């Protein structure tokens, strides 16, 4: 019963799309086709091959609109599935592409990044929302791969900054040669927004597009970011 109703709805939607695009749907075409047969000149009847060609063209157009409608329904179902998956991230800890850092005004924030090779000098800079560097510090020599460090939320003068979203950048080198560093955004997911085309995770004061998420850990699991 459910399948029948869905098919009927899809067919109706396809017919409406044809009506809007071409000015007629299959019902209008059939009425015009029957009228053509009714009023044709008996002495010069319509060419049967031309009539069959018209019918085949109508069938192809209708199939095209039906296929588009079915694809749109599949995309909608897929988007709904993605949205449900995003909700399951709430309470978990994510690692995502980006350089955003959320500071809650008191607790330390984790900064995550990856070094393409070992470095003997690693400098970490924190910037505010206007792009102004508020704190820089040395992390010392580090090996290649994923790295993390913490930021206490204080600026260069030791003053605790206000809560909000910040960014971090990494400058690393080895024997004077620059080492490529890739930054990540990490934190606990407290909510999900569906205002944009794709779900956005709320990580403190930071919004993280679901497409940028690299990994997620369930609440209570030891962090491996």
C-alpha positions as CSV (number, residue, x, y, z in Angstrom):
1,X,0.0,0.0,0.0
2,X,2.8,2.4,0.9
3,X,4.7,1.7,-2.3
4,X,1.6,2.4,-4.4
5,X,1.0,5.7,-2.8
6,X,4.6,6.7,-3.2
7,X,4.7,5.8,-6.9
8,X,1.5,7.7,-7.5
9,X,2.9,10.8,-5.8
10,X,6.1,10.5,-7.8
11,X,4.2,10.3,-11.0
12,X,2.0,13.3,-10.1
13,X,5.2,15.3,-9.3
14,X,6.7,14.3,-12.6
15,X,3.6,15.3,-14.5
16,X,3.5,18.7,-12.7
17,X,7.2,19.2,-13.6
18,X,6.5,18.5,-17.3
19,X,3.5,20.9,-17.2
20,X,5.7,23.7,-15.8
21,X,8.6,23.1,-18.2
22,X,6.8,22.2,-21.4
23,X,3.4,23.8,-20.9
24,X,1.7,20.4,-21.1
25,X,1.9,17.0,-19.5
26,X,1.1,13.5,-20.9
27,X,-2.6,14.0,-20.4
28,X,-2.6,17.2,-22.3
29,X,-0.6,15.6,-25.0
30,X,-3.0,12.7,-25.3
31,X,-5.9,15.1,-25.6
32,X,-4.1,16.9,-28.4
33,X,-3.2,13.7,-30.1
34,X,-6.8,12.4,-30.0
35,X,-8.0,15.7,-31.4
36,X,-5.5,15.5,-34.1
37,X,-6.8,12.0,-35.1
38,X,-10.4,13.2,-34.9
39,X,-10.0,16.2,-37.1
40,X,-7.5,14.8,-39.6
41,X,-8.3,14.9,-43.3
42,X,-9.7,11.4,-44.2
43,X,-8.2,11.8,-47.7
44,X,-4.8,12.6,-46.3
45,X,-4.5,10.7,-43.0
46,X,-1.5,11.3,-40.7
47,X,1.6,9.3,-41.4
48,X,1.6,6.4,-38.9
49,X,5.4,6.5,-38.6
50,X,5.2,10.2,-37.6
51,X,2.5,9.4,-35.0
52,X,4.6,6.7,-33.5
53,X,7.5,9.1,-33.4
54,X,5.4,11.6,-31.5
55,X,4.4,8.9,-29.0
56,X,7.9,7.8,-28.5
57,X,9.1,11.3,-27.9
58,X,6.4,11.8,-25.2
59,X,7.4,8.5,-23.6
60,X,11.1,9.6,-23.4
61,X,10.3,12.9,-21.9
62,X,8.0,11.4,-19.3
63,X,10.6,8.8,-18.4
64,X,13.2,11.5,-18.0
65,X,11.0,13.5,-15.6
66,X,10.2,10.3,-13.6
67,X,13.9,9.5,-13.3
68,X,14.6,13.1,-12.1
69,X,11.9,12.8,-9.5
70,X,13.2,9.5,-8.3
71,X,16.7,10.9,-8.0
72,X,15.5,13.9,-6.1
73,X,13.7,11.5,-3.6
74,X,16.9,9.5,-3.2
75,X,18.9,12.7,-2.5
76,X,16.4,13.8,0.1
77,X,16.5,10.4,1.8
78,X,20.3,10.5,1.8
79,X,20.4,14.0,3.3
80,X,18.0,12.9,6.0
81,X,20.3,10.0,6.8
82,X,23.3,12.3,7.0
83,X,21.4,14.6,9.3
84,X,20.6,11.7,11.6
85,X,24.2,10.7,11.6
86,X,25.3,14.2,12.6
87,X,23.0,14.1,15.7
88,X,24.8,11.0,16.9
89,X,28.0,13.0,17.1
90,X,26.6,15.1,20.1
91,X,28.7,14.3,23.2
92,X,31.6,12.9,21.1
93,X,35.0,14.5,20.5
94,X,35.7,15.3,16.9
95,X,38.9,16.1,14.9
96,X,38.3,18.1,11.7
97,X,40.1,20.0,9.1
98,X,40.6,23.7,10.0
99,X,42.5,25.9,12.5
100,X,39.7,27.1,14.8
101,X,40.1,26.9,18.5
102,X,37.3,27.3,21.1
103,X,38.1,28.9,24.5
104,X,35.4,28.8,27.2
105,X,37.0,31.5,29.4
106,X,38.6,29.2,32.0
107,X,39.6,25.7,30.8
108,X,42.6,25.0,28.6
109,X,42.1,24.4,24.9
110,X,43.7,21.6,22.9
111,X,45.6,22.5,19.7
112,X,46.0,19.7,17.2
113,X,48.3,19.7,14.2
114,X,50.4,17.4,12.0
115,X,54.1,17.8,11.0
116,X,55.1,16.4,7.6
117,X,58.6,15.6,9.1
118,X,60.4,16.1,12.4
119,X,61.2,19.7,13.4
120,X,63.7,21.2,15.8
121,X,61.8,24.4,16.1
122,X,57.9,24.6,16.4
123,X,56.2,28.0,17.0
124,X,52.5,28.1,17.8
125,X,50.6,31.3,17.3
126,X,47.0,32.1,18.6
127,X,45.0,34.8,16.8
128,X,41.7,36.4,17.7
129,X,38.6,36.8,15.5
130,X,40.2,39.9,13.8
131,X,43.3,38.0,12.9
132,X,45.5,39.7,15.5
133,X,48.1,37.4,17.1
134,X,47.4,37.4,20.8
135,X,49.9,34.8,21.9
136,X,53.0,32.9,20.5
137,X,55.0,30.2,22.2
138,X,57.6,27.6,21.4
139,X,56.7,23.9,21.6
140,X,60.3,22.7,21.2
141,X,61.6,19.9,18.9
142,X,58.9,17.5,17.8
143,X,58.8,14.3,15.6
144,X,56.7,13.9,12.5
145,X,53.0,13.0,12.6
146,X,50.1,14.2,14.7
147,X,50.9,16.4,17.7
148,X,48.8,18.2,20.3
149,X,49.5,20.9,22.9
150,X,47.4,22.9,25.2
151,X,46.7,26.7,25.4
152,X,45.7,28.2,28.7
153,X,43.6,31.0,27.1
154,X,46.1,33.7,28.1
155,X,47.6,36.4,25.9
156,X,51.3,37.4,25.7
157,X,51.0,39.5,28.9
158,X,49.5,36.6,30.9
159,X,45.9,38.0,30.8
160,X,43.1,35.5,30.4
161,X,41.2,36.3,27.2
162,X,37.5,36.3,26.9
163,X,35.7,33.2,25.8
164,X,35.0,32.7,22.1
165,X,36.5,31.4,18.8
166,X,40.2,31.8,18.0
167,X,42.5,30.3,15.4
168,X,46.0,28.8,15.6
169,X,48.9,28.5,13.2
170,X,52.1,26.5,13.2
171,X,55.5,27.6,12.0
172,X,58.0,24.6,12.0
173,X,61.5,24.2,10.7
174,X,64.3,21.7,10.7
175,X,67.9,22.9,10.3
176,X,66.5,26.1,8.8
177,X,64.3,24.4,6.3
178,X,60.5,24.9,6.6
179,X,58.4,21.9,7.7
180,X,54.8,21.7,6.5
181,X,52.3,21.8,9.3
182,X,48.6,21.0,9.0
183,X,46.3,22.3,11.7
184,X,43.1,20.7,12.9
185,X,40.0,21.7,14.9
186,X,39.2,19.5,17.9
187,X,36.6,19.5,20.7
188,X,33.5,18.1,22.1
189,X,30.3,18.4,20.1
190,X,27.5,20.1,22.0
191,X,24.9,20.5,19.2
192,X,24.1,20.3,15.5
193,X,22.7,23.0,13.2
194,X,20.7,22.3,10.0
195,X,20.4,25.9,8.8
196,X,22.9,25.4,5.9
197,X,22.9,22.9,3.1
198,X,25.0,20.5,5.2
199,X,24.8,19.9,8.9
200,X,27.2,21.9,11.1
201,X,28.5,20.7,14.4
202,X,28.8,23.0,17.4
203,X,32.1,22.6,19.1
204,X,32.2,25.2,21.9
205,X,32.2,28.6,20.2
206,X,33.2,27.0,16.8
207,X,31.0,25.7,14.0
208,X,32.4,22.8,12.1
209,X,30.9,21.6,8.8
210,X,30.2,17.9,9.0
211,X,32.1,17.4,5.7
212,X,35.3,18.6,7.5
213,X,35.2,16.0,10.2
214,X,38.1,13.5,10.0
215,X,37.3,11.3,13.1
216,X,35.0,11.2,16.0
217,X,35.3,9.5,19.4
218,X,32.3,8.6,21.6
219,X,31.9,10.2,25.0
220,X,33.9,8.5,27.7
221,X,36.5,7.1,25.3
222,X,40.2,8.0,25.9
223,X,41.3,10.8,23.5
224,X,43.6,9.8,20.6
225,X,43.4,13.1,18.7
